[in-house]
Amino acid sequence: MKKTYDLVFGVGNACSATQTLREAGLQFESFPFDWVAYTAEDDLDARTEALRTDFAHWFDKGDLELSGRFDFGWHARDIYRNRRTGVVFNHDFNRGEDFEAAYGGVAVKYARRVERLFGRIRASKRVLAFRLDRPDQKVATPAESCVRLKDMLEKKFSGVSVDVLLMAHDPAVPFESPRESRLADGVLKVSFDCHCEDPRAPVYQPDFMKTAAVLSRYVAAVDYRTSAEKRHFREARRRAHWARFGAKTFWGYLWAKLTGRKAK
């Protein structure tokens, strides 16, 4: 049965959860877990601990180390890993950017996202934590980890009812007929084939249209934004889309589309 929540937020794995939520029209703001990964695939307990401790040591400068490069077309970034917590920041530091100069702004951004998430949870009566296992994930998220997340959140935020929805890849189950498994009270697992058939897609990327379509069968979300916040959200999405073509304005974007060259 489809349920409506005051707040829906993602708890990994990687960026796929928030991308699915946005595709389904269920997430309206950015939260701390959206664009990060962990060194371990089975990372839900680590995310639960971050929530429990108010993200202690989440972004301590002394714990961050350069661990690689991320290059996905227009999106080129330096990757930093927190050696203490295992959290990996793939999307926050531009390629070749001076770490000392960039750190302060990124730290403020994550502090803002943490405050936003906690504020939204406190203002809610019903909250859903959404977990999406990657198609290439070798270690499935344990049911016990989902239960621990639910119990911790309800203990931390008294009076808030929390559900957990886990989506898992199962190549034997067509997405038209997903398989449901109730792992505990308020904890549901939905399994289906979410593999993306586009050969250009990375192996870890699910089919977002399929996952969003399945998710929309189970979940609806209250749009708590003001009219001004909705306008700001639409504008931010437009600018993010233009940026993929190297443009800051609509005219620069149009030039790039017409000529096939990035805007100057």
N, C-alpha and C positions, 0 to 999 in steps of 0.2 A: 504494500500500500504506500502511495506517495505521501511524504511528510513535508511540511513547511517549517523552515527554521528561520530564526531571527538573524543568525549568522552562520555562514559556512566558510571554513578555512582549510587550507591544505597542509598536510604534514609529510610531504614527499611521496614517492621517492624522487629526488632531483626536481626538475622544473615541470615535469609532466603533469603533476597534480594541479598546479595553479593554471596551467595552460588549458587543461580540460575544464576546470571550473569557469574560466573566462569564456571559453567556447560555448558552454552551456548557459551563460548569463547568470551565474550563481555567485560570482565574486566581483566586487566593485572597487576594491582598494588593494594595495600591496601590503603584505604581512611578512614577518621576518624569514619564514621558511620558504618563501616562494621561489627564489632563484639561487638557492644553495644546494649543495650535495654533501655527502659524507664519505669518508674513505671506506667505510663498511657498507655493503648493500643493506644488511639487516640493521637499520639505523633508527628504528622507531623508538627504542628505549632511550637512545641518546637525545632525540628530540623531546621526549617526555621529560627527561632530566633538565634540559634547557628551559622548558616551560616551568617546571617546578622551582627552579632556582632563580627565576627572573632573568634568565640568559646570562648568568654569571660567567665571566671569562669568555663570553661569546666572541668578542672582538678586541681582546687585549692585544695591544700592539706587539708586545714582546713575544707573544705566542704565534704570530703570523710569519710564515715563510713562503717565499716564491717557490711554487712547485710545478710550474709548467705554463704552457700557452694554450689559449682557446681561440680557434679561428674558424668561424662558420660564416664564410662569405663576408658580408659587410660588418660582422660583429667580431672584432679582434680584441682580445682581452688578455691580460696577465692573470694567472690563477694563483691565489694565495690560500694556503692551508693552515688551519689552526692546529698546531702539533699537540695541544693539550686535549682538545675536544673532538678532533677529527672532522670538524666542519670545513667544507671547501667552498671558497667564494670564487665562482667562475666568471661572474658578469659585472664586477664592480670596479675594476681597475683597467683603464685603457692600455693598450699595448705600448710598452715603453714609457709609461707615465711614471714620474717620480713618486715613489711610495710615500715618502714623508710629506710631500705636498698634498697628496690625494687622501691620506688616511683620515684626516679630521672630518672632511665632508662625508666620507662613506660611514664613519662612526656615527655621525649625527643622523644620517639617513636610517641606519638600523635602530638607533635609539628611538627614533620617531615611529618606526614600524612596530617595535615592541610595545610602546605606549599605546599605539592605535589598537593593536590586537587585544591587549588586556582591557582597554576601555570598552571596546565593542563586546567582549565577552561579558563584562560586568553589567552592561546595559541590556543584555539579552536574557530571555527565559529558556529558549531552546537553541542549542548550538550543535552543529555537526562538524566533526573533524574528519576530513576526507583523506584517505590514503590510496595511492595508485601504484601498484608494483609495475616496474618496467618490463616490457616483453622479453628482454634479454637477462632479466634478473635470475641469478642462479639459486639464491636463497629467498624463499617466500617469507613474507612478513608473518611471524607467529601470531596465533590467536591470542596468546597470553600477553603479548606486547600491546595489542589493541585494547584489551581489558585493563591493563595497567594505565594506559593513557586516559581512558574514560574515568577510572576511579580517581586518578590524581587530579584531573580537571574539576571533577565534582567536589572534591575535598578542598581544592584551592579556591574555587569560586562558589561559595555557599549559595544555595538557592537556584543555581543554574543547572538545567537538565542537559546532559551531554550524550550524544550518540556518536558512534564511530562507524564509518562505512569504508570497507576495504574492497578495492577492485583488484582482481588478480588475472593474469594472462593464462588462458587455457586453450591451446590450439584445437582441442577436440570439441569445444563448445561454441557454436555459432553465436554471433552477437545478437541475432534476432531472438534467440531463446537463451538468455543468460541463466546460469545455475546459481541459486541462492542457498546460502548456508548461514544459519543463525549461530554465531559463535558464543554468544552470551546475551543477556538482557541488554538491549540497546547497542549491540555490536553485530553488524551484518557483513557478510562476505558475498560478493557478486563476482563470479568467474565467467569469462568468455574470451574468445579470440580477438585480442585488440591489436594484433600485429599490423603494422602499416605495410601495404603491398607496394608502395611507391619505392622503386629501387634507389632513388636519390635520397631517401630519408635515412638518417642514422639508425643503426640496429636497436638503439635504446629508445627510440621514439615510437610511441603508440599511434594508432590512427585516432587523431583527436576528434574527428567528426563522429566516429563510431562510439568512442568512450563517452563523449558528451551526450550523444543520443541515448545511450543506456542510462547514464547518470540522471538525465532529465525524467526518466520513468519513475525514479525513486525519490527525487529531491526537488523541492522548490524553495526559494529564498525570498525573504522580505527585502525589498529595496528601501533601505533606510536613509538614502542620500537626499539632501536638499536639491532644489532645482539648480542652484549654483554649483554644487558638487557634481551633478550630472553633466552640466556643461563643461566643467573643468576636465572631467573624465573623458568625454568625447574629444575634446581638444588635444589632450595628452595622447590619446590613441592615434589621432590624425598625425600629430608631429612625430610620433614613434614610427609610423608607417612611412612618412616622408624621409626620415633619417636613413631608412634602408636604401634609399636611392641617393644618399649624400645631400639631401635638400633640407633647408630650414623653413621654406615657404611653399605654398601650393604651386606657385609659378615655377619654382625650382624643381619641384616634383614633376610637374607637367612636362618641363623641358627634358628631364631625364627619361620619362616614359616615351616621349616622342622620338628622341634621338638615340636612345639606348646607351647614353653616356651619363655618368654621375654628374650631378650639379656641382658647379664650382662655388 
